[in-house]
Amino acid sequence: MTDEILTIQELAGYLKLNNKTAYRLASAGKLPGFKVGGSWRFKRVDINQWIDQQKRQG
C-alpha cells in the first residue's frame, strides 16, 4: 500500500534508528511528518522520497 502511515516506532524500525533519535529528527523538522493528537505520523511514500533526497545530497 503506497499510502501507508507509520508511527514513530515503525519509522524508527524502518530507518533502523533509536525511537528517541527519530522523535528528535521529526521534532526538528528534519523528517517529513505530521502530528495527529500529539503523536507523530509519517507517510511511507514521503519517507522514501526523503531517503532519495538524502542520497542525492550526500
Biotite code that builds the C-alpha atoms (Angstrom):
import biotite.structure as struc

atoms = struc.array([
    struc.Atom([0.000, 0.000, 0.000], chain_id="A", res_id=1, res_name="MET", atom_name="CA", element="C"),
    struc.Atom([1.564, 3.298, -1.089], chain_id="A", res_id=2, res_name="THR", atom_name="CA", element="C"),
    struc.Atom([-0.414, 5.430, 1.389], chain_id="A", res_id=3, res_name="ASP", atom_name="CA", element="C"),
    struc.Atom([0.803, 3.560, 4.455], chain_id="A", res_id=4, res_name="GLU", atom_name="CA", element="C"),
    struc.Atom([1.085, 5.660, 7.616], chain_id="A", res_id=5, res_name="ILE", atom_name="CA", element="C"),
    struc.Atom([3.866, 4.883, 10.085], chain_id="A", res_id=6, res_name="LEU", atom_name="CA", element="C"),
    struc.Atom([4.102, 5.644, 13.799], chain_id="A", res_id=7, res_name="THR", atom_name="CA", element="C"),
    struc.Atom([7.318, 6.950, 15.321], chain_id="A", res_id=8, res_name="ILE", atom_name="CA", element="C"),
    struc.Atom([8.179, 3.404, 16.446], chain_id="A", res_id=9, res_name="GLN", atom_name="CA", element="C"),
    struc.Atom([7.528, 1.962, 12.989], chain_id="A", res_id=10, res_name="GLU", atom_name="CA", element="C"),
    struc.Atom([9.540, 4.756, 11.378], chain_id="A", res_id=11, res_name="LEU", atom_name="CA", element="C"),
    struc.Atom([12.439, 4.155, 13.747], chain_id="A", res_id=12, res_name="ALA", atom_name="CA", element="C"),
    struc.Atom([12.406, 0.461, 12.831], chain_id="A", res_id=13, res_name="GLY", atom_name="CA", element="C"),
    struc.Atom([12.164, 1.242, 9.113], chain_id="A", res_id=14, res_name="TYR", atom_name="CA", element="C"),
    struc.Atom([15.143, 3.631, 9.280], chain_id="A", res_id=15, res_name="LEU", atom_name="CA", element="C"),
    struc.Atom([16.972, 1.484, 11.849], chain_id="A", res_id=16, res_name="LYS", atom_name="CA", element="C"),
    struc.Atom([17.084, 4.353, 14.353], chain_id="A", res_id=17, res_name="LEU", atom_name="CA", element="C"),
    struc.Atom([16.500, 4.605, 18.058], chain_id="A", res_id=18, res_name="ASN", atom_name="CA", element="C"),
    struc.Atom([12.955, 5.869, 18.839], chain_id="A", res_id=19, res_name="ASN", atom_name="CA", element="C"),
    struc.Atom([14.377, 8.951, 20.578], chain_id="A", res_id=20, res_name="LYS", atom_name="CA", element="C"),
    struc.Atom([16.538, 9.790, 17.564], chain_id="A", res_id=21, res_name="THR", atom_name="CA", element="C"),
    struc.Atom([13.548, 9.502, 15.206], chain_id="A", res_id=22, res_name="ALA", atom_name="CA", element="C"),
    struc.Atom([11.471, 11.708, 17.535], chain_id="A", res_id=23, res_name="TYR", atom_name="CA", element="C"),
    struc.Atom([14.254, 14.299, 17.777], chain_id="A", res_id=24, res_name="ARG", atom_name="CA", element="C"),
    struc.Atom([14.665, 14.439, 13.977], chain_id="A", res_id=25, res_name="LEU", atom_name="CA", element="C"),
    struc.Atom([10.908, 14.748, 13.450], chain_id="A", res_id=26, res_name="ALA", atom_name="CA", element="C"),
    struc.Atom([10.588, 17.481, 16.083], chain_id="A", res_id=27, res_name="SER", atom_name="CA", element="C"),
    struc.Atom([13.444, 19.402, 14.448], chain_id="A", res_id=28, res_name="ALA", atom_name="CA", element="C"),
    struc.Atom([11.653, 19.234, 11.081], chain_id="A", res_id=29, res_name="GLY", atom_name="CA", element="C"),
    struc.Atom([14.346, 17.056, 9.537], chain_id="A", res_id=30, res_name="LYS", atom_name="CA", element="C"),
    struc.Atom([11.916, 14.229, 8.740], chain_id="A", res_id=31, res_name="LEU", atom_name="CA", element="C"),
    struc.Atom([8.665, 14.738, 6.799], chain_id="A", res_id=32, res_name="PRO", atom_name="CA", element="C"),
    struc.Atom([5.896, 14.005, 9.272], chain_id="A", res_id=33, res_name="GLY", atom_name="CA", element="C"),
    struc.Atom([2.777, 15.381, 10.894], chain_id="A", res_id=34, res_name="PHE", atom_name="CA", element="C"),
    struc.Atom([1.118, 15.178, 14.273], chain_id="A", res_id=35, res_name="LYS", atom_name="CA", element="C"),
    struc.Atom([-2.244, 13.569, 14.985], chain_id="A", res_id=36, res_name="VAL", atom_name="CA", element="C"),
    struc.Atom([-3.492, 14.161, 18.506], chain_id="A", res_id=37, res_name="GLY", atom_name="CA", element="C"),
    struc.Atom([0.029, 14.928, 19.672], chain_id="A", res_id=38, res_name="GLY", atom_name="CA", element="C"),
    struc.Atom([1.552, 11.772, 18.159], chain_id="A", res_id=39, res_name="SER", atom_name="CA", element="C"),
    struc.Atom([3.850, 11.773, 15.150], chain_id="A", res_id=40, res_name="TRP", atom_name="CA", element="C"),
    struc.Atom([2.795, 10.040, 11.927], chain_id="A", res_id=41, res_name="ARG", atom_name="CA", element="C"),
    struc.Atom([4.701, 9.590, 8.670], chain_id="A", res_id=42, res_name="PHE", atom_name="CA", element="C"),
    struc.Atom([3.622, 8.630, 5.158], chain_id="A", res_id=43, res_name="LYS", atom_name="CA", element="C"),
    struc.Atom([5.900, 5.881, 3.861], chain_id="A", res_id=44, res_name="ARG", atom_name="CA", element="C"),
    struc.Atom([5.985, 7.484, 0.384], chain_id="A", res_id=45, res_name="VAL", atom_name="CA", element="C"),
    struc.Atom([7.193, 10.779, 1.920], chain_id="A", res_id=46, res_name="ASP", atom_name="CA", element="C"),
    struc.Atom([9.898, 8.960, 3.867], chain_id="A", res_id=47, res_name="ILE", atom_name="CA", element="C"),
    struc.Atom([11.043, 7.124, 0.731], chain_id="A", res_id=48, res_name="ASN", atom_name="CA", element="C"),
    struc.Atom([11.227, 10.451, -1.152], chain_id="A", res_id=49, res_name="GLN", atom_name="CA", element="C"),
    struc.Atom([13.192, 11.938, 1.765], chain_id="A", res_id=50, res_name="TRP", atom_name="CA", element="C"),
    struc.Atom([15.633, 8.993, 1.605], chain_id="A", res_id=51, res_name="ILE", atom_name="CA", element="C"),
    struc.Atom([16.124, 9.564, -2.145], chain_id="A", res_id=52, res_name="ASP", atom_name="CA", element="C"),
    struc.Atom([16.790, 13.264, -1.493], chain_id="A", res_id=53, res_name="GLN", atom_name="CA", element="C"),
    struc.Atom([19.360, 12.435, 1.169], chain_id="A", res_id=54, res_name="GLN", atom_name="CA", element="C"),
    struc.Atom([21.145, 10.081, -1.224], chain_id="A", res_id=55, res_name="LYS", atom_name="CA", element="C"),
    struc.Atom([21.337, 12.793, -3.905], chain_id="A", res_id=56, res_name="ARG", atom_name="CA", element="C"),
    struc.Atom([22.683, 15.377, -1.448], chain_id="A", res_id=57, res_name="GLN", atom_name="CA", element="C"),
    struc.Atom([25.083, 13.098, 0.211], chain_id="A", res_id=58, res_name="GLY", atom_name="CA", element="C"),
])
